[in-house]
């Protein structure tokens, strides 16, 4: 969930997301369910006592708070030499995807960074309110009735709530990652993950039951995402356990077809149709110079035509692995790259 070479901006993108905007070099994307949340909030605004402008300021403030939370993860990750490949905005918050699995100490500090930023923002807003002599006029009970007068106070409490929610010791919240990092010091990583994921599922089930009983279906909606995130993390941990200690050479394909530097898109398409292979190494003077995958081939066929050369459309920035690398470590890199990897011993192609 959380060193690849630079890749195409759409490669490895989380499914169901739409292109967003870059922030300090990190792509920020919106999950399609985030749009559903916006629609729900707009409908909710129709019955509130505040103006549309103040409501928009409040929503933008919350959005910025979540972005600050995620950028804090990304910033601390860079201090450990870990790149953040994307930030995905979900209805329950953001998700920062890292280029590799984190060590316990890295995960602990990266996970803590987000809630700490929200606490700092909340403290800053409360400090501003105190300085402006407005804190006395705002009661917590007043926040249940949104008005133009308590927008700033709601942002302060909103950041406080974001921090508290993310510190709950259950996946997929930051608190679950903190719990896993701490447990990893005394037990295997897969057991620590299962414990945090189990707590996430129990939290989701409890929230769902409470939401149904109280007819708070927004809570049920949030519980669904928490359960899904916890289940995915548990499955990922199981996969890492099953593949840990297995070298890449044991899983690579040794019988494969290649393309020559001077082949055309027509040649590549014929090879794609006549074999079950999806990605083709491109060779020039017995050296690997690129990789042509199925999606890239189809795009080139539509845009360039069948007579274009593969050398003009192939991916020169392919993922290369050494045969002795641990399979558990490289599988996240391959999923992130969105294509196969070439197994090479120096300049010799061994498999893919």
C-alpha positions in Angstrom: 0.0 0.0 0.0 2.6 1.9 0.6 13.4 2.2 -6.3 11.2 2.3 -9.2 12.4 4.3 -12.2 10.2 7.1 -13.4 7.2 5.8 -15.2 4.3 7.0 -17.3 1.9 9.1 -15.2 -1.0 6.7 -15.8 0.9 3.6 -15.2 0.2 1.8 -11.9 -2.7 4.2 -11.2 -5.3 3.1 -8.7 -8.3 1.6 -10.5 -11.4 3.7 -10.4 -9.6 7.1 -10.1 -9.8 10.1 -12.4 -6.8 12.3 -13.2 -6.4 15.0 -10.7 -3.5 17.4 -10.3 0.2 17.3 -9.2 1.1 18.7 -5.8 4.9 19.1 -5.1 5.5 16.4 -7.7 3.0 13.9 -6.3 0.0 13.0 -8.4 -3.3 13.7 -6.5 -6.2 11.7 -7.9 -9.9 11.4 -7.0 -11.6 8.1 -6.6 -15.0 7.9 -8.3 -16.7 7.4 -5.0 -15.4 10.8 -3.9 -17.8 12.3 -6.4 -20.7 10.5 -4.7 -19.6 12.1 -1.4 -19.6 15.6 -3.0 -23.1 15.0 -4.4 -24.3 13.9 -0.9 -22.7 17.0 0.7 -24.3 19.3 -1.8 -27.7 17.8 -1.2 -27.1 18.2 2.6 -26.3 21.8 2.1 -29.8 22.5 0.7 -31.3 22.1 4.1 -28.7 23.8 6.2 -28.8 27.3 7.8 -25.5 28.5 6.3 -24.9 30.2 3.0 -23.5 28.2 0.0 -20.3 30.3 0.1 -19.5 29.5 3.7 -20.3 25.8 3.1 -17.9 25.8 0.1 -15.2 27.4 2.3 -15.8 24.7 4.9 -15.6 21.8 2.3 -12.5 23.3 0.7 -10.9 23.7 4.2 -11.5 20.1 5.0 -10.2 19.0 1.6 -7.1 21.1 2.2 -6.7 19.5 5.7 -6.8 16.0 4.3 -4.3 17.0 1.6 -2.0 18.4 4.3 -2.4 15.2 6.2 -1.3 13.1 3.1 1.5 15.5 2.1 2.9 15.1 5.7 3.1 11.3 5.0 4.9 12.0 1.7 7.3 14.6 3.2 8.4 12.3 6.1 8.7 9.4 3.6 11.2 11.4 1.6 13.3 11.7 4.7 13.6 7.9 4.6 14.3 7.9 0.9 10.8 6.6 0.0 9.0 8.1 -2.9 5.2 8.7 -2.8 3.8 7.5 -6.1 0.3 9.0 -5.7 -2.3 10.3 -3.3 -5.9 9.0 -3.8 -8.8 10.9 -2.3 -11.5 8.6 -1.0 -14.8 9.6 0.8 -13.2 8.6 4.2 -10.0 10.5 3.5 -6.8 10.3 1.5 -4.5 7.4 0.8 -0.7 7.8 0.1 0.8 5.1 -1.9 4.5 4.4 -1.3 7.0 2.9 -3.8 7.9 0.1 -1.5 7.0 -1.7 1.7 8.1 0.2 4.8 10.3 -1.0 7.6 8.6 -0.7 11.1 10.5 2.4 12.1 9.7 4.1 8.8 6.1 3.1 9.0 5.8 4.4 12.6 7.1 7.9 11.8 5.4 8.2 8.4 2.0 7.2 9.9 2.4 9.6 12.8 3.1 12.5 10.5 -0.5 12.9 9.2 -2.4 13.1 12.5 0.3 15.4 13.9 -0.2 17.9 11.1 -4.0 17.8 11.7 -3.4 18.5 15.4 -1.1 21.4 14.6 -3.7 22.9 12.2 -6.4 22.5 14.8 -4.2 24.1 17.5 -3.4 26.9 15.1 -7.1 27.6 14.4 -8.0 27.5 18.1 -5.1 29.8 18.8 -6.4 32.2 16.2 -9.9 32.1 17.7 -8.5 32.7 21.2 -6.5 35.7 19.9 -9.6 37.1 18.2 -11.7 36.5 21.4 -14.1 34.2 19.6 -13.4 30.9 21.4 -15.8 31.7 24.2 -18.6 32.3 21.8 -18.4 28.9 20.2 -19.7 25.9 22.1 -19.3 22.3 20.9 -23.0 21.8 20.8 -23.4 24.8 18.4 -21.3 22.9 15.8 -24.2 20.5 15.3 -26.1 23.4 13.6 -23.7 24.7 10.9 -24.0 28.4 10.3 -21.9 31.1 8.7 -20.6 32.2 12.1 -19.0 28.9 13.1 -17.1 27.9 9.9 -13.7 28.5 11.4 -14.6 26.6 14.6 -15.9 23.6 12.6 -12.6 23.5 10.7 -10.7 23.4 14.0 -12.9 20.6 15.4 -12.8 18.9 11.9 -9.0 18.6 12.0 -9.2 17.4 15.6 -11.7 14.7 14.5 -9.4 13.8 11.5 -6.5 13.3 13.9 -8.5 11.2 16.4 -10.1 9.1 13.7 -6.8 8.3 12.0 -5.2 7.4 15.3 -7.7 4.6 15.9 -5.5 1.4 16.1 -7.1 -0.4 13.2 -6.5 -0.7 9.5 -6.7 1.1 7.2 -6.3 4.1 9.5 -2.8 5.5 10.4 -3.4 4.1 13.9 -3.5 0.6 12.4 -0.2 1.1 10.7 1.3 2.5 14.0 0.0 -0.6 15.8 1.5 -2.9 13.1 4.8 -1.1 13.3 5.0 -1.5 17.1 3.9 -5.1 17.0 6.5 -5.9 14.3 9.2 -5.3 16.9 7.9 -8.3 18.9 6.3 -10.6 16.4 6.4 -11.4 12.6 5.1 -8.7 10.2 2.3 -10.9 8.9 1.0 -11.6 12.4 1.2 -7.9 13.2 -0.7 -7.1 10.0 -3.4 -9.7 10.7 -4.0 -8.2 14.2 -4.4 -4.7 12.9 -6.6 -5.9 10.0 -8.8 -7.9 12.4 -9.3 -4.8 14.5 -10.2 -2.8 11.4 -12.8 -5.4 10.4 -14.3 -5.5 13.9 -14.4 -1.7 13.9 -16.2 -1.7 10.5 -18.7 -4.3 11.6 -19.5 -2.3 14.8 -19.9 0.9 12.9 -22.2 -0.8 10.3 -24.4 -2.3 13.0 -24.6 1.0 14.9 -25.4 2.9 11.6 -28.2 0.5 10.7 -29.8 0.7 14.1 -29.6 4.5 14.2 -30.4 4.8 10.5 -27.2 6.7 10.0 -26.4 5.3 6.5 -23.4 7.6 6.1 -21.8 5.7 8.9 -22.6 2.4 7.0 -20.9 3.9 3.9 -17.8 4.7 5.9 -17.8 1.3 7.5 -17.8 -0.4 4.1 -14.6 1.4 3.1 -12.9 0.6 6.4 -13.8 -3.1 6.1 -12.6 -3.2 2.5 -9.3 -1.5 3.3 -8.7 -3.9 6.2 -9.5 -7.0 4.1 -7.1 -5.8 1.3 -4.3 -5.2 3.7 -4.8 -8.6 5.3 -4.7 -10.3 1.8 -1.6 -8.4 0.9 0.2 -9.5 4.0 -0.8 -13.1 3.3 0.7 -12.8 -0.2 3.9 -11.4 1.2 4.1 -14.3 3.6 3.6 -16.9 0.9 6.2 -15.4 -1.4 8.8 -14.4 1.2 12.2 -16.1 0.7 11.4 -17.2 -2.9 13.9 -15.8 -5.4 12.7 -14.1 -8.6 14.4 -16.8 -10.7 11.9 -19.4 -9.3 8.9 -17.5 -10.7 10.2 -16.0 -14.0 9.2 -17.3 -17.4 12.1 -18.6 -19.4 10.4 -19.4 -22.6 9.4 -16.1 -24.3 9.4 -14.3 -27.6 11.2 -11.1 -28.3 11.0 -8.3 -30.9 13.8 -6.8 -32.9 14.5 -3.0 -32.9 13.5 -2.8 -36.6 10.2 -4.7 -36.3 6.9 -2.9 -37.0 3.8 -2.6 -35.0 2.2 -5.2 -37.5 4.9 -7.7 -36.6 4.3 -7.1 -32.9 0.5 -7.4 -33.3 0.9 -10.7 -35.2 3.1 -12.0 -32.4 0.6 -10.9 -29.8 -2.2 -12.8 -31.6 -0.3 -16.0 -32.1 1.0 -16.3 -28.6 -0.2 -15.9 -25.0 2.5 -13.4 -24.2 1.5 -9.9 -23.3 4.8 -8.1 -23.0 7.7 -8.3 -25.4 11.4 -7.4 -24.8 12.9 -5.4 -27.7 16.4 -6.3 -28.7 19.0 -4.3 -30.7 22.5 -5.7 -31.3 21.8 -8.4 -28.6 21.0 -5.7 -26.0 17.7 -5.1 -24.4 16.6 -1.6 -25.4 13.0 -1.6 -24.4 9.7 -3.3 -23.6 6.5 -3.3 -25.6 3.4 -4.3 -23.6 -0.1 -5.1 -24.9 -1.7 -1.8 -23.9 1.1 0.2 -25.4 1.0 -1.9 -28.6 -2.8 -1.3 -29.1 -2.4 2.4 -28.5 0.4 2.6 -31.0 -1.6 0.6 -33.5 -4.5 3.1 -33.3 -2.3 6.2 -33.2 0.7 5.4 -35.4 -0.6 2.6 -37.7 0.7 -0.9 -38.3 3.8 0.3 -40.3 5.3 2.3 -37.4 8.4 0.8 -35.8 8.4 -0.6 -32.3 11.5 1.4 -31.6 9.4 4.6 -31.7 6.7 3.5 -29.3 8.4 1.0 -26.9 9.0 1.7 -23.3 12.7 2.4 -22.8 12.2 2.8 -19.0 11.4 -0.8 -18.2 11.6 -2.5 -14.8 14.7 -4.7 -14.4 15.2 -7.2 -11.6 18.1 -9.4 -10.5 17.4 -13.2 -10.4 18.3 -13.4 -6.7 15.9 -10.7 -5.4 13.1 -11.7 -3.0 9.8 -12.2 -4.8 7.9 -10.7 -1.9 9.8 -7.4 -2.3 9.4 -7.1 -6.1 5.7 -8.0 -6.5 4.6 -4.5 -5.2 7.1 -2.9 -7.6 5.6 -4.8 -10.6 2.0 -4.0 -9.5 3.0 -0.3 -9.2 4.7 -0.3 -12.6 1.7 -1.9 -14.3 3.7 -4.2 -16.5 6.0 -7.2 -16.4 9.6 -7.0 -15.3 12.6 -8.3 -17.1 14.9 -10.5 -15.1 18.5 -9.7 -16.1 21.9 -10.8 -15.0 23.9 -7.7 -15.9 23.1 -7.3 -19.6 21.8 -10.8 -20.2 18.1 -11.4 -20.3 17.2 -14.5 -18.3 13.4 -14.3 -18.1 10.3 -12.1 -17.5 
